[in-house]
Amino acid sequence: MASASAAPVARERTYIMIKPDGVQRGLVGEIIARFERKGYKMAAMKLVKPSTEHMEEHYADLKDKKFFPGLIKYMTSGPVVAMVWVGDGVVAGGRVLLGATKPSESAPGTIRGDLCIDVGRNVCHGSDAVESAEKEIAHWFPEGVAEWTSHSESWVYE
Ligand code: ADP
């Protein structure tokens, strides 16, 4: 039987960020609850007011898009909640919880499908691949993340 100090099993990680509109609209608890209820494990969380430079690096792949200046202005307009979540298939699974980039194309039951309307105010970010997740985690959490074993591990995984 697992003890309280058992070494955590290494599982996939993703970077999830509640955007300034999600924070301003009081959706932090709602979004965290959806990841918790699914069975994913939180490994890091902090509220930060990111600099323009930090956010431009996060979205570097989109720098040639027409909406890039507006995206950076939006994303630096207030604090964000930066988080790392852990679990088997959590990168793709996190994107399922989020819904499509455009809320109008997001199914009911998803975060974006339930909680927002405009693509430019879509409340939450989630990494789109394992490689980008690890890059984003290093960018937002250079100090590292918590290693711990959840007591419900054996009730979430066979
Ligand atoms: P996702 O966040 O779903 O991974 P992208 O990486 O394509 O989507 O885009 C990053 C973010 O840029 C989106 O979440 C959204 O906030 C913004 N964005 C994407 N497309 C548009 C658009 N056409 N107009 C305004 N903002 C956009």
Residues whose N, C-alpha, C, O or C-beta is under 5 A from the ligand:
A	BS01	ADP	F67 L71 T101 V119 G120 N122 G126
